[in-house]
Amino acid sequence: VAQWAQATRMPVAWLSLDEDDQEPRRFLSYLVAALTTVEGDALAAVERSLRSSQPPSPGAIATEVANALAAGRDPIALVLDDQHLAACDATDALLAFLLEHAPPRLHLLLATRDEPRLPLARLRARGRLLDVRAEDLRFEPDEAGAFLTEAMHLDLDARDVDALRATTEGWAAGLQLAALSL
């Protein structure tokens, strides 16, 4: 995701989540702060609402976020890194609301270890979802061989590459660590 974020032409807001972000107002505060990095003053009214002595409900804030994003025209991306750590009924409901009501210009990328509890089937049916799963990220045999040869400067035969790929399940980090130990 980080490599994609560096290569894309659209502005990318990045939010790294943890267990403490299961609290809805905190989650929304950080989400708005992240979006502000790419939207500037467009979310200023939402930030004021969040800081008020009597902030609106999380649902009302999510509505303000969707409306503020609808005012813009250019595509933006929001990455929620480690989304599984902040997943709970409340934050899942807020994300589902944003997915349903945010403008098409918002591209939401979830980096998660678990299946998100979101209306994925509905989004998939509408052609509004691209899944990149763990199996999509694993190196194929030829990719593992090229990585070990070109990036790690190892001269291994196909049998050794296959053994390393099997041991690491094709994960780049595992291949890199194995190559370093060699």
Residue frames as qw, qx, qy, qz and C-alpha x, y, z in Angstrom:
[[0.000, 0.887, 0.461, 0.000, 0.00, 0.00, 0.00],
 [0.310, -0.781, 0.108, 0.531, 2.85, 2.37, 0.82],
 [0.384, -0.120, 0.608, 0.684, 4.43, 1.69, -2.56],
 [0.175, 0.635, 0.666, 0.350, 1.10, 2.34, -4.29],
 [0.162, -0.909, -0.293, 0.250, 0.63, 5.55, -2.28],
 [0.349, -0.582, 0.306, 0.668, 4.00, 6.83, -3.44],
 [0.295, 0.043, 0.709, 0.639, 3.27, 6.00, -7.07],
 [0.165, 0.709, 0.681, 0.080, -0.30, 7.30, -7.37],
 [0.202, 0.368, 0.153, 0.895, -1.04, 10.75, -8.68],
 [0.407, -0.725, -0.342, -0.438, -3.90, 11.38, -6.30],
 [0.127, -0.574, 0.518, -0.621, -3.30, 12.85, -2.83],
 [0.699, -0.193, -0.688, 0.020, -3.21, 10.16, -0.14],
 [0.428, -0.625, 0.332, -0.562, -4.27, 10.59, 3.48],
 [0.617, 0.098, -0.767, 0.150, -2.85, 7.89, 5.76],
 [0.559, -0.557, 0.261, -0.556, -4.25, 6.85, 9.11],
 [0.447, 0.159, -0.858, 0.196, -2.53, 4.14, 11.17],
 [0.663, -0.486, -0.103, -0.560, -5.01, 2.68, 13.61],
 [0.226, 0.182, -0.881, 0.373, -4.74, 0.81, 16.92],
 [0.294, -0.430, -0.848, 0.092, -7.08, -0.63, 19.55],
 [0.093, -0.430, -0.396, 0.806, -7.63, 2.77, 21.19],
 [0.173, 0.134, -0.349, -0.911, -9.24, 3.99, 17.97],
 [0.136, -0.377, -0.902, -0.158, -12.33, 1.85, 18.59],
 [0.003, -0.606, -0.478, 0.636, -13.86, 4.83, 20.40],
 [0.442, 0.678, 0.529, 0.255, -16.02, 6.49, 17.70],
 [0.032, 0.995, 0.031, -0.089, -15.17, 10.15, 18.38],
 [0.443, -0.627, 0.510, 0.387, -11.46, 9.41, 18.57],
 [0.604, 0.201, 0.673, 0.376, -11.70, 7.38, 15.36],
 [0.335, 0.838, 0.389, 0.183, -13.48, 10.24, 13.59],
 [0.198, -0.935, 0.154, 0.249, -11.09, 12.85, 14.97],
 [0.488, -0.417, 0.617, 0.455, -8.11, 10.99, 13.56],
 [0.530, 0.447, 0.650, 0.312, -9.92, 10.27, 10.30],
 [0.175, 0.961, 0.214, 0.014, -10.71, 13.98, 9.87],
 [0.326, -0.805, 0.358, 0.342, -7.12, 14.94, 10.78],
 [0.570, -0.085, 0.680, 0.453, -5.80, 12.53, 8.15],
 [0.420, 0.671, 0.553, 0.260, -8.19, 13.82, 5.50],
 [0.052, -0.972, -0.042, 0.227, -7.24, 17.40, 6.35],
 [0.486, -0.482, 0.490, 0.540, -3.70, 16.65, 5.16],
 [0.333, 0.154, 0.702, 0.611, -5.05, 16.30, 1.61],
 [0.039, 0.735, 0.619, 0.273, -8.20, 18.44, 1.78],
 [0.207, 0.250, -0.152, 0.933, -6.92, 21.44, 3.72],
 [0.209, 0.009, 0.363, -0.908, -9.65, 23.75, 4.97],
 [0.504, -0.149, -0.591, -0.612, -12.51, 21.72, 3.43],
 [0.630, -0.362, -0.686, 0.045, -12.97, 19.88, 6.72],
 [0.128, 0.267, -0.406, 0.865, -12.49, 22.89, 9.01],
 [0.578, -0.333, -0.013, -0.745, -16.17, 22.94, 10.02],
 [0.885, -0.165, -0.427, -0.082, -16.01, 19.25, 10.90],
 [0.546, 0.132, -0.529, 0.636, -12.92, 19.85, 13.03],
 [0.191, -0.324, 0.254, -0.891, -14.74, 22.65, 14.86],
 [0.785, -0.282, -0.229, -0.502, -17.69, 20.31, 15.49],
 [0.827, -0.041, -0.516, 0.218, -15.37, 17.68, 16.93],
 [0.389, 0.136, -0.456, 0.789, -13.74, 20.22, 19.28],
 [0.355, -0.531, -0.095, -0.764, -16.95, 21.81, 20.48],
 [0.241, -0.265, 0.713, -0.603, -18.01, 21.37, 24.09],
 [0.695, 0.208, 0.549, -0.415, -21.12, 19.51, 22.90],
 [0.050, 0.311, -0.754, -0.577, -19.92, 17.62, 19.79],
 [0.758, 0.134, -0.166, -0.616, -22.58, 16.10, 17.56],
 [0.902, -0.110, 0.402, -0.112, -23.13, 12.35, 17.50],
 [0.413, -0.332, 0.706, 0.470, -20.59, 10.26, 15.60],
 [0.466, 0.490, 0.706, 0.212, -23.24, 9.65, 12.92],
 [0.176, 0.956, 0.189, -0.141, -23.76, 13.39, 12.47],
 [0.249, -0.741, 0.459, 0.421, -20.00, 13.92, 12.23],
 [0.503, 0.015, 0.772, 0.387, -19.75, 11.16, 9.60],
 [0.378, 0.769, 0.511, 0.071, -22.46, 12.96, 7.65],
 [0.023, -0.950, 0.119, 0.287, -20.48, 16.22, 7.88],
 [0.420, -0.440, 0.658, 0.445, -17.38, 14.40, 6.61],
 [0.495, 0.357, 0.734, 0.298, -19.28, 12.94, 3.63],
 [0.237, 0.916, 0.321, -0.043, -20.79, 16.34, 2.81],
 [0.192, -0.849, 0.314, 0.380, -17.42, 18.11, 3.09],
 [0.465, -0.206, 0.737, 0.445, -15.82, 15.55, 0.77],
 [0.463, 0.601, 0.638, 0.133, -18.68, 15.93, -1.72],
 [0.103, 0.942, 0.051, -0.314, -17.76, 19.60, -2.17],
 [0.244, -0.602, 0.594, 0.475, -14.41, 18.69, -3.76],
 [0.758, 0.530, -0.124, -0.360, -13.82, 17.43, -7.28],
 [0.412, 0.580, -0.702, -0.009, -10.42, 15.76, -7.51],
 [0.896, -0.173, -0.408, -0.044, -9.92, 12.14, -6.45],
 [0.163, -0.665, 0.607, -0.404, -8.33, 11.49, -3.08],
 [0.748, -0.044, -0.662, 0.021, -7.37, 8.31, -1.26],
 [0.487, -0.630, 0.386, -0.466, -7.70, 7.48, 2.40],
 [0.624, 0.168, -0.753, 0.124, -5.62, 4.58, 3.72],
 [0.676, -0.572, 0.223, -0.408, -6.73, 3.01, 6.98],
 [0.479, 0.410, -0.757, 0.172, -3.72, 0.98, 8.03],
 [0.164, -0.006, -0.896, 0.413, -4.30, -1.85, 10.52],
 [0.488, -0.273, -0.195, -0.806, -8.05, -1.33, 10.27],
 [0.704, -0.241, -0.664, -0.073, -8.60, -4.64, 12.05],
 [0.375, -0.067, -0.596, 0.707, -7.23, -3.13, 15.28],
 [0.192, 0.055, 0.214, -0.956, -9.92, -0.44, 15.38],
 [0.432, -0.196, -0.684, -0.554, -12.72, -2.68, 14.15],
 [0.088, 0.238, 0.799, -0.544, -15.77, -2.81, 16.39],
 [0.200, 0.652, 0.730, 0.048, -19.50, -2.33, 15.86],
 [0.002, 0.879, 0.189, -0.438, -19.28, 1.46, 16.19],
 [0.104, -0.605, 0.474, 0.631, -16.33, 2.10, 13.86],
 [0.275, 0.140, 0.867, 0.392, -17.57, -0.50, 11.38],
 [0.202, 0.763, 0.604, -0.111, -20.92, 1.32, 11.25],
 [0.012, -0.845, 0.081, 0.529, -19.15, 4.64, 10.64],
 [0.200, -0.344, 0.715, 0.575, -17.04, 3.15, 7.85],
 [0.279, 0.408, 0.846, 0.199, -20.08, 1.52, 6.28],
 [0.147, 0.866, 0.353, -0.322, -21.85, 4.90, 6.35],
 [0.070, -0.717, 0.367, 0.588, -18.88, 6.60, 4.68],
 [0.277, -0.060, 0.845, 0.453, -18.71, 3.89, 2.03],
 [0.231, 0.608, 0.756, 0.065, -22.39, 4.40, 1.25],
 [0.057, 0.930, 0.330, -0.150, -22.44, 8.21, 1.38],
 [0.329, -0.610, 0.309, 0.651, -18.99, 9.53, 0.51],
 [0.553, 0.714, -0.128, -0.410, -18.59, 10.83, -3.02],
 [0.951, 0.273, 0.055, 0.137, -16.99, 8.66, -5.72],
 [0.336, 0.815, -0.362, 0.304, -13.88, 10.83, -5.53],
 [0.455, -0.621, 0.575, -0.277, -12.95, 9.15, -2.22],
 [0.784, 0.222, -0.580, -0.026, -10.96, 5.96, -2.63],
 [0.622, -0.608, 0.377, -0.319, -10.82, 4.07, 0.66],
 [0.653, 0.338, -0.671, 0.094, -8.02, 1.55, 1.11],
 [0.748, -0.557, 0.217, -0.287, -8.22, -0.78, 4.08],
 [0.452, 0.417, -0.765, 0.191, -5.08, -2.60, 5.14],
 [0.696, -0.380, 0.311, -0.523, -6.34, -5.30, 7.46],
 [0.008, 0.288, -0.957, 0.023, -5.54, -8.79, 8.64],
 [0.305, 0.299, 0.850, -0.308, -9.21, -9.72, 9.03],
 [0.073, 0.484, 0.691, 0.533, -12.22, -9.65, 6.76],
 [0.103, -0.045, 0.205, -0.972, -13.83, -6.24, 7.34],
 [0.113, 0.501, 0.829, -0.222, -17.39, -6.33, 8.64],
 [0.178, 0.447, -0.091, -0.872, -18.59, -3.98, 5.93],
 [0.735, 0.475, 0.341, -0.344, -21.08, -4.31, 3.05],
 [0.213, -0.469, 0.682, 0.519, -18.41, -5.76, 0.77],
 [0.401, 0.300, 0.839, 0.213, -20.77, -7.96, -1.26],
 [0.270, 0.860, 0.391, -0.187, -22.92, -4.95, -2.15],
 [0.034, -0.830, 0.326, 0.452, -19.86, -2.90, -3.11],
 [0.356, -0.202, 0.823, 0.394, -18.49, -5.82, -5.13],
 [0.407, 0.538, 0.735, 0.065, -21.84, -6.18, -6.95],
 [0.200, 0.937, 0.168, -0.230, -21.79, -2.47, -7.83],
 [0.740, 0.465, -0.005, 0.486, -18.23, -2.72, -9.17],
 [0.096, -0.910, 0.155, -0.372, -17.01, -0.39, -6.42],
 [0.701, -0.603, 0.379, -0.021, -14.61, -2.79, -4.69],
 [0.654, 0.532, -0.530, 0.093, -11.19, -4.07, -5.56],
 [0.843, -0.509, 0.168, -0.031, -9.94, -6.83, -3.28],
 [0.469, 0.596, -0.620, 0.202, -6.24, -7.39, -2.92],
 [0.888, -0.427, 0.006, -0.171, -5.90, -10.46, -0.75],
 [0.538, -0.634, 0.540, 0.135, -2.92, -12.13, 0.88],
 [0.788, 0.125, 0.545, 0.258, -2.65, -14.64, -1.95],
 [0.485, 0.843, 0.148, 0.181, -2.41, -11.73, -4.42],
 [0.116, -0.938, 0.321, -0.058, 0.61, -10.35, -2.55],
 [0.784, -0.351, 0.478, 0.185, 2.65, -13.54, -2.44],
 [0.126, 0.627, -0.608, -0.470, 5.48, -13.90, -4.92],
 [0.940, 0.293, -0.010, -0.174, 4.98, -16.42, -7.70],
 [0.880, -0.189, 0.224, 0.374, 7.99, -18.71, -8.37],
 [0.588, 0.501, 0.152, 0.617, 9.37, -16.51, -11.16],
 [0.129, -0.897, 0.013, -0.423, 8.89, -13.36, -9.05],
 [0.748, -0.637, 0.169, 0.078, 10.66, -14.97, -6.09],
 [0.833, 0.074, 0.209, 0.506, 13.54, -16.00, -8.35],
 [0.343, 0.714, 0.102, 0.602, 13.84, -12.51, -9.82],
 [0.395, -0.880, 0.057, -0.259, 13.72, -10.92, -6.36],
 [0.826, -0.474, 0.209, 0.221, 16.38, -13.21, -4.94],
 [0.745, 0.232, 0.238, 0.578, 18.61, -12.77, -7.99],
 [0.279, 0.678, 0.163, 0.660, 18.17, -9.08, -8.78],
 [0.325, -0.841, 0.018, -0.432, 17.39, -7.46, -5.42],
 [0.752, -0.613, 0.239, -0.038, 19.23, -9.78, -3.07],
 [0.312, 0.739, -0.592, -0.076, 22.10, -10.69, -5.45],
 [0.644, -0.264, 0.710, -0.111, 21.90, -14.42, -4.82],
 [0.452, 0.370, -0.685, -0.434, 22.73, -17.07, -7.39],
 [0.538, -0.069, 0.757, -0.365, 20.32, -19.88, -6.54],
 [0.093, -0.040, -0.876, -0.472, 19.01, -22.72, -8.66],
 [0.503, -0.292, -0.362, -0.728, 15.28, -23.18, -9.20],
 [0.672, -0.317, -0.666, 0.058, 15.03, -25.90, -6.53],
 [0.376, -0.185, -0.468, 0.778, 16.52, -23.61, -3.86],
 [0.195, -0.125, -0.082, -0.969, 14.25, -20.73, -4.91],
 [0.617, -0.322, -0.545, -0.467, 11.23, -23.04, -4.68],
 [0.603, -0.292, -0.646, 0.366, 12.31, -24.22, -1.22],
 [0.170, -0.097, -0.296, 0.935, 12.72, -20.64, 0.04],
 [0.367, -0.190, -0.285, -0.865, 9.41, -19.62, -1.49],
 [0.652, -0.344, -0.647, -0.195, 7.65, -22.56, 0.14],
 [0.499, -0.241, -0.572, 0.605, 9.25, -21.86, 3.52],
 [0.055, -0.180, -0.187, 0.964, 8.32, -18.16, 3.44],
 [0.333, 0.607, 0.700, -0.172, 4.95, -18.76, 1.71],
 [0.423, 0.562, 0.406, 0.583, 6.08, -16.29, -0.95],
 [0.203, -0.949, -0.208, 0.120, 6.12, -13.27, 1.36],
 [0.466, 0.758, -0.182, 0.418, 8.65, -10.64, 0.31],
 [0.316, -0.789, 0.402, -0.341, 9.76, -9.89, 3.87],
 [0.892, -0.271, 0.361, -0.028, 10.32, -13.60, 4.57],
 [0.841, 0.441, 0.059, 0.307, 12.28, -14.01, 1.35],
 [0.194, 0.849, -0.272, 0.409, 14.38, -10.98, 2.22],
 [0.561, -0.661, 0.437, -0.241, 15.16, -12.28, 5.71],
 [0.952, -0.010, 0.288, 0.102, 16.01, -15.71, 4.36],
 [0.670, 0.645, -0.054, 0.363, 18.26, -14.15, 1.71],
 [0.086, -0.855, 0.363, -0.360, 20.03, -12.04, 4.33],
 [0.762, -0.471, 0.432, -0.106, 20.68, -15.12, 6.44],
 [0.919, 0.276, 0.163, 0.229, 22.22, -16.82, 3.39]]
